[in-house]
Structures are given as C-alpha cells and as structure tokens.
Amino acid sequence: MRAETFDLLLLDVWMPRMNGPAATIAIRSADGPNRTVPILAFTADYDIQRLGPEVTQCFDDVVGKPINAVDMLQKIAAHTD
C-alpha cells in the first residue's frame, strides 16, 4: 500500500486485527500513492447505514455480501476510468 499504486481497493468492513474503516483511515492519512484511490467496502451487514457514519463515510461505495457480480462490477466501473 505504501509502495505500489492501485486503481481501486476492496476492503472487508470486518477484518481481523484492523477493520476496514481503520485501514481506510490509515491509507487516507499516510503519505502513500493510494491516499486518494477509491475504496470499496465489502460487508454482510444487511443495513450498512446501521453501522454509523464513521463506517459508511470512510468508503467510496459498499458491496453487499453475498456478492452480486453485476452489482460489484458496476460499482468498480463507476469508480475507475
């Protein structure tokens, strides 16, 4: 993340050791090449808004689980050139 540039990042909201919002905050605040890259969240939570603005506002978009391939590809396309 600090050395290689990515077009888009896909993060799970609930990861071990560091959750998605914490990872996103770390990426956005670091002096790396991915500081402004779009970040999409994956989550099985049926109501992402229930998680609160500190979670929902971290990410550029959210992909629900189980993953719908068409929905995921549309969201990726919407955030990449």
N, C-alpha and C positions, 0 to 999 in steps of 0.2 A: 504494500500500500504506500510505502514511503518512497519506493524507488521506481516502480513501474506505473505507467499511466493506463487507466481503464476507461472505456466508453460509458460504462454503467456498472453499478454494484448491486448485487442481490443479497440481502441480509435477512436472516430469520429474526423475528422480534424476540423470541425466547431462545437464546443460545447459552450454553454453559460458560462459566467464568465471566463473560462480558456480554450483556444482552444487546440487541440491535440498536436501541436508542443510545446506549453508552458508546457503542462502537461508532455510530454515526457522528455523535458529538466529538469523539476523539479524531475522527477523519476530518471533520469540518474545521477543527481548531488547530490541526497540525500544519506545518509548513511543507506539505507534500503536493504531488501533482494531481491528487484526487480530491482536493479540497472543495471543488465545485461540481464534481461529477454527480449525475443523478443517482440517487439511491432508492431502490425499491425494497419494500418490506414484504416478507412472507409471514403469514400468520394463520393459524387455525381458529383464532378467536372469531366467532360469528359476527360480533359487533365491534369493529375496530375503534369506533368513537368511544366506546365504554372504557377503553384503556386510557383516555385522557389526552389533552393537547400536548403534554410533554412527550408522548409517544407518537401521536398522529402527525404532529408538526415537524418531527425530525426527518421524515421521509418525503420523497417527492411523489410517491404513489405506493399503493398497497395491493398485493396479490394475495387473494384468499386461498386457503387450503380446504379441501383438496384442490389442487391446481387445475384450472381450466386452461388448456394450452392456448386456445384462441384468445382468451382474455389476457393471459400473460404476454403473448406476442404483441398484441395491440398496445399494451402498456409500455413494453420495451420500445416498440417503434415510435410511440408518442414522445419518448424522452431521448431518442437518439436521432442523429441525422442520417 
